[in-house]
Amino acid sequence: MQLTIIDDEARVIDAHVDGDRVLLDPADFAVAAGWEVKPEGFCQGEVCVPMLAPTDVLIDGRVDLFATMSALDRPVLAALDDAVIALGQRAENRDHALRDLRAAPFELPDLDGNPHRFDDWLGKRKVLVAFSTW
Amino acid sequence: MVVAVAFDDDAEAVREFADGITYPVLIDRQHLLSELYAISNVPTVMWIDAEDNIVRPNSVAFGVDMFTEFHGIDPEDHKNEIRDWVRNDVVGIDAETARTAVDDLSADEIDARLEFRIAVELRRSGRPDAADVHFAAAAELAPVDFTIRRAMMPLQGDDPFGEAFFELYGEWEAAGAPYHGIPAKR
């Protein structure tokens, strides 16, 4: 079935739903969740998280989404009746910000849709203001 | 530099506020930052130094005075504090206090953010009835979180400055005015 997976943005991908499991081809998983499946583990750029028990997260070459998110310490909420799944952030990233006082990098678009990356502002003091029109 | 991030869905609505502003004004439709930094209301401000250390974590601070009458917070205080940081390296809070200033999100508050994201996506893809179910679930999980409860008002046709807001404000006060960060000086 087609599923919308919401990470930093929402993407529609083909998924195989097998009982409680949602299985994705590794290429689709990389698109939806931003992690590539490599021999050394799940990788995001240079950073890799080893697969401690590959048999738990890979089923017939497909990625078990919930098991993988759990292994990566990322919360996940599935609304399968609506064919939508939301992925949360690694708790570790928030912990770094709150307890180690290290800024958690992010990428967001401006009002014209141009992407801006936190790393673009390295070396500058920043006053980060979260606001809203509501 | 200032980086402003709007927890909003409609870039055009934000544009009115951004008129004439030269620093980056970004839009965060998924409320990614409310999860990454445990932000539960706006405006929330944090100061980050040149080495990406958070020297002053989540704080209530206003950059404009349009709501001063309501909340009693003078925006000049925050502007003066920023000047003092930039000129004299004064942050006004020690690292130990900063490290304990922001409570982590609870499991329910995290799930509320994910429910909210699902609702926003369902609404954007033309399924408002399904969206309402998930907005309601988010509200139940985080009943006095403004980035959930108040943010959903305009998305469900409610006035975020009307009766629904004042009801929420009353519920929030009755719950002890919880805030993930350093509350406002009044």
Interface residues (C-beta under 8 A of the other chain):
Chain A: T4 I6 D8 E9 A10 P75 V76 L77 A79 D82 V84 A86 L87 G88 Q89 N93 R94 D95 A97 L98 R99 D100 L101 R102 A103 A104 F106 L108 P109 D110 L111 D112 G113 H116 W121 L122 G123 K124 R125 K126 V127 L128 V129 A130 F131 S132 T133 W134
Chain B: M1 V2 V3 A4 V5 A6 F7 D8 D10 A11 A13 V14 R15 E16 F17 A18 P24 V25 L26 I27 D28 Q30 L32 L33 S34 E35 L36 Y37 A38 I39 V42 P43 T44 V45 M46 W47 I48 D49 A50 D52 N53 I54 V55 P57 G63 I82 W85 V86 A95 A98 R99 V102 D104 L105 A107 I110 D111 R113 L114 E115 R117 I118 E121 L122 R124 S125 R127 A130 H134 R150 A151 M153 P154 P160 F161
